[in-house]
Amino acid sequence: MITPDDLPEVDEDVARRIILAARSIAPCIDSFADESEQKKDALAVLRGVADEAPAKGSRRARAQRIGSASIDYWDANTWHAEDRALLRSLCVPATPLGLPRGSFPTERPVSSLWPEKYS
């Protein structure tokens, strides 16, 4: 299980928010064994996200604009698309190239209406 102690670079509350956001992206991350490669990969992504978290005293302001006076705050769920994709990839089982991911029915729904086969 990934805990805030695994992300010592940031405040514990920020680490908890990052982990919660990660669980919503890839729910399988808590099932990784402690010394597994998958957990090390997940921690590498989470540490990258944690490195981009602003310092506590900055009020986590991400951007400010003077024209029409707006401010954007950093959010623990504001991740780069690459980080999301990398984390999701840890929960997808590996399949050989060219094969579909998933199972698909061999029969069509209308076959139960008309059991005869026409060619």
N, C-alpha and C positions, 0 to 999 in steps of 0.2 A: 504494500500500500504506500502511496506517495503522501508524504506529510510536509508541513511547513519547514521542518528541519532539513529537508532535502533542498530547500531554496534559501540558504542563509544570506544571499545577496540583498534581500529585501526584508522589510518589516513583516512580522508574522501575519498581520491582518491582510496585507497585500498578497502575501504568499497563499493564504487561504482562498482569497478571491481568484487568484490565477488557477489554483487547483480545481476550484469549483467550476470555473469556465472550461477548463480542460476536460472535466468529466462530462460536461454537456456536449462537447465536441466528440470525444472518444471515451465512451463509458467503460471500455475494457481496461483502461490503464490501471485500475485497482487490482486487476487479476494477475498482473505480472509478478513473477517471483523476484525476490530481493536482488539477486545478483544476475538476473537475466539480461540479455542484450536488449530486449524490448523495453525494459525499465530504464536502462541506461540511455537508450534513444529518446524515450519520452522525457527524461530529465534534461537531456541536452536541449530539446525544444523548449521546455518550460524555463530553463535557465536563460535561454535567449530572450524569451518574453519578459522574464524578470529583469534582465539587464536593461531593457528599454523602459522599465517603469521609472517614472521621475522620482526625485527625492521627496521626502515627506513634507518638508517645509514649503515647497513650491505650490502648494494647493493643487497639485496635479493638473495645472493648466497645460493643455496641449497646444493651443493656438489662440491668438488674440488678433482681432481686427478693429481698427478704429472707425473706418467707414461703415456705417450702420451698427457700430458698437456691439460686437459679438465675441464670445469666448467659448472655446471648446475645452472640456476637461478630459483627462485621460481616464479610461475605464478599463478594468481588468479584462473585459471581454472584447476589447479593441485589439484584435490580432491581425497580423498580416495573413493574406490568403495562403501563402506558402506554409506558414506555421500551422494553420488549420489542416491543410492537406497532409502535411507530414504526420501530424498527430493521428488523423483519421486513418492513414495508411497502416498504422500499427494494429488496428482492429480488423483489417480486412485479411481474410485468409489468402495465402499465396496460391495462385492457380497457374498451370503451365500456359505458355504463350499460345494464343489462338483459341483457347477454350473459354466459354462464357463463365462469368462469375454468378453463380446461382443455379437454381434448377427451374426448368421450364416444362409445362405439361406437354405430353406427347399427343394427347387427344384434344380436339377442339370442342368448345362448349356445344356447338350445334350437333355433334356426333350423338349426343344423348337424345336429341329430338328425332333424328333420322339415322337409325343404326346401320342402314344399308350403305355400302360404299359405292360411290359413283366415280367413274373415271372420265 
